[in-house]
Amino acid sequence: MTCIELMTRLAEYLGDELVVEHRETFKLHIDGCPKCGSYVATVEHTTRIVRALPKCGQLPPAFEAKLRAALADYLGEPG
C-alpha cells in the first residue's frame, strides 16, 4: 500500500469498513510509515475530540446563510 492509497481509504479504515485483509495491509503501512502513522493518529484524535463536543443545535437562519456564503466563496463554489 502506498501513502496515497492510504489517504484515499482512510475514511473506510476509520469507519471500520475495510475487509480484514485490507485492514491488515493498512495497519502494516501505518506501522511502517512514520508520516502516515502520525497523520492517522492525528485524525483519530481529532475525531474523538469532535465527537465529544456538545451538540449546539440549529444555527440561526441568518448566521447559517452568512456562513454558507462565506464557505462557498472560500471554496470557489457558486453561491
C-alpha positions, 0 to 999 in steps of 0.5 A, a space after each residue: 500500500 502506498 501513502 496515497 492509497 492510504 489517504 484515499 481509504 482512510 475514511 473506510 479504515 476509520 469507519 471500520 469498513 475495510 475487509 480484514 485483509 485490507 485492514 491488515 495491509 493498512 495497519 502494516 503501512 501505518 506501522 511502517 510509515 512514520 508520516 502516515 502513522 502520525 497523520 492517522 493518529 492525528 485524525 483519530 484524535 481529532 475525531 474523538 475530540 469532535 465527537 465529544 463536543 456538545 451538540 449546539 443545535 440549529 444555527 440561526 437562519 441568518 448566521 447559517 446563510 452568512 456562513 454558507 456564503 462565506 464557505 462557498 466563496 472560500 471554496 470557489 463554489 457558486 453561491 
